[in-house]
Amino acid sequence: MEQQDILEVRNLKKYFTARTDFFGRPTAYLKAVDNVNFSMKKGETLGLVGESGCGKSTIGRTIIRLYKPTAGEILFNGKVIDNQTEEKQLRRNMQMIFQDPYASLNPRMTVGDIIGEPLDIHGLAIDGERRSRIVSLLQMVGLNSEHANRFPHEFSGGQRQRIGIARALSIEPSFIICDEPISALDVSIQAQVVNLLKDLQEKLGLTYLFIAHDLAMVKHISSRVAVMYLGKFVELAETGELYGTPQHPYTKALLSAISIPDPVIEVNRKRIHLVGDVQSPSNVPVGCAFRPRCHCAIAICAEQEPLLIDAGRGHMVACHVIHKM
């Protein structure tokens, strides 16, 4: 029996107003997310990668309703998330770990109160249960009971992110959006946090949408990977498939930038350098958005937008050149 999708995103769009006229009416839009489709199974991790400004974080924030979608549908456990969805119930099942572990924690609250606040809001623990639940959560993320009485500024960046993870886990969600949870941390700490997230996933049966720049870390934690460019998915495949046989020129360029810990291979490896800068999401080129930077563009790339089509073995690619092969 096929497992039901825990999350399904259909034709999702999120546009921000870029310019208005004299009367305040929008005259131009920034297309942060433009017609994105994907689904996720319970217990899997979907890695979401791409350059800054491609719309990765906007997808995560729109799914959890920090942003209201411009168009499209988001289904969680088979039910549509819309304006009628009770926000409290949504938060009970879906949580977010933010990029900056310091800015996302209230500096005037102790760690115990930060973790305990969701418990109070959802009525999940009272009196003595609350304290024991907080201590249990701290121990689960590698901290101890003494840390409950301290304030966020007394911790290192890695410890603060562990507090953020504990807060997200406090109400026992089934789905967590990890919005670049390691990008603000020291390199030596990043692997520890990723390994912690993997251990928690195995222990609690969590589902992750893992948004990041670090392609090596994404490979380590993800079961599938989606590559974004200017608000659209250009490639989506199983992790081994995408890293082993990348199809889209943009994906190949991104993967060529990953350092290999072997000096002989690294010296002889050819890096793919992209020409030019990323186009503005408010002025996306006609046809293929990647065309101005692509070394293998053909005539049709300037005329038609490529569709995300299965190129074989469930490997989805949006590229006219690949489709013609």
HURALIN-V24490 format. One record per backbone hydrogen bond with DSSP energy under -1.0 kcal/mol. CO is the residue of the C=O (numbers start at 0). NH is the residue of the N-H. Records with the same first field share a line. If there is no record, write none. Layout:
BEGIN
CO: NH, NH
END
This chain:
BEGIN
5: 76
6: 39
7: 74
8: 37
9: 72
11: 35
12: 69, 70
13: 31, 32
15: 29
18: 26, 27
20: 23
24: 20
27: 17, 18
29: 15, 31
32: 13
35: 11
37: 8
39: 5, 6
40: 43
43: 207
44: 222, 223
45: 209
46: 225
47: 211
48: 227
50: 53
53: 230
54: 58
55: 59
56: 60
57: 61
58: 62
59: 63
60: 65, 66
70: 12
72: 9
73: 80
74: 7
75: 78
78: 75
81: 84
85: 89
86: 90
87: 91
89: 93
92: 173, 174
94: 176
96: 178
99: 103
101: 104
105: 108
109: 113
110: 114
111: 115
112: 116
115: 119
116: 120
117: 121
118: 123
125: 128
126: 130
127: 131
128: 132
129: 133
130: 134
131: 135
132: 136
133: 137
134: 138
135: 139
136: 140
137: 142
138: 141
143: 146
144: 147
145: 148
146: 149
147: 111
149: 110
150: 153
151: 154
155: 159
156: 160
157: 161
158: 162
159: 163
160: 164
161: 165
162: 166
163: 167
164: 168
168: 171
173: 206
174: 94
175: 208
176: 96
177: 179, 210
181: 184
185: 188, 189
188: 192
189: 193
190: 194
191: 195
192: 196
193: 197
194: 198
195: 199
196: 200
197: 201
198: 202
199: 203
200: 204
206: 175
207: 45
208: 177
209: 47
210: 179
213: 217
214: 218
215: 219
216: 220
217: 221
222: 238
223: 46
224: 236
225: 48
226: 233, 234
228: 231
230: 33
231: 228
233: 317
234: 226
235: 315
236: 224
237: 241
238: 242
239: 243
240: 244
247: 251
248: 252
249: 253
250: 254
251: 255
253: 256
254: 257
259: 261
261: 265
262: 266
263: 267
279: 282
280: 30
287: 290
289: 292
290: 293
297: 300
298: 301
299: 302, 303
300: 287
306: 308
308: 316
311: 314
314: 310
315: 235
316: 308
318: 322
319: 323
END
